[in-house]
């Protein structure tokens, strides 16, 4: 298994819809969790990239990075599918998160 597949989703997790963090019983369950490593989490929060309803990577047109890791695992893979998310992250939560992004036309 390549570096991308082994390390893209690990170490920490991120709730897609932040307002659901208030009550653990109303968190949306495990399908509202996007597992991310620390550097990807730091890029997801300021909306530098997202995952579309079709489970493809989308990068903000205003996104810039000096990180080789983010360049290789996000920017260079824009438009690629992330099959590990199929059935694990609900498209409903992705849509709710992405509806607030002015740059995503998906």
N, C-alpha and C positions, 0 to 999 in steps of 0.2 A: 504494500500500500504506500502511495506517495506521501510526501510531506504535507501537501494540501489536505488530503483526506484524513491523515492522522491528527493534524493539529488545528484545523480550521475551527472546529467546535469543541473546545475543551476548557478546563480550569474554572470557568465561572459561568453563570447563567444570567440572562437578562429578560425581565418581563417585558413583553412587547408593548403592552399598554400600561404605562406607568400609573394611571389613576386606579388600576385594579390592585395595586399594592396595598391599599389601605386595609383591607380585610382579607386575611389568608383564606377564609372560607369562600370568598368571592373573587378569588384570584384567576378563575378560569381554568384552573388545573394545569396539568403538565403540558397541554397543547398551547398554553400561553407563555411558554418559556423558550427562549432562543439561547441555547448554550454558546457562549463566546469566550475566547481567551481574552486576557486583560487588554491587549492592544486593540483588538477588534471591538471590544466593549467601549473603549475610549473613542473610537471612530463612529460607533453606532449612536451613542448618546447625542452628539451634536449633529446627527443626521447627515453624515458624510457619505453613508451608504445605507442601503436597506435591502430587504428581500421582498420581491414582488409576490403577488398572489400565485403566480406561476412558478414560484420557488427559484426564481432567477435573481442573480446579483444585479443591483442597480446602484450606480455611483452618482452622487450629486455633480452637476457640471461645474460647480464652484469648488469642488473638493481638490485639495492639494496635499501632498504628503512627502516628507523626507524619509519616511520609513521604507526600507527595502521589503520588509515583511508585508506591510499593507499594500505596497506596489505589486508584489508577486501574488498575494492571496486574495486581493480585492480588485484593485484597479485593472490589472492585466486579465482578470477573469470576468470583467463586466459582461453581463448577458448570459453567462454560463449558468446552468441549472445546478442546484444543490440537492441532489437526490436524497441525501440523508434526512432532509426535512419532510419529505412526503409521508403523510400519515402521522407525523410527530408534532408538527406545528399547524394549528388550524388556520386556514386561509381567512377566516373571519377576523382573527386578531391581526393578521398581516394587513388586511384591508383597513381596519380601524386605525392602525398606526400610520399607514401610508397615505390615508386620506388627508392628513395634516401636512404632508410634504408638498410644497408648492412646485417642486421641480420634477416630481414623478408623474409621468403620463402613461400609466399602465392600467 
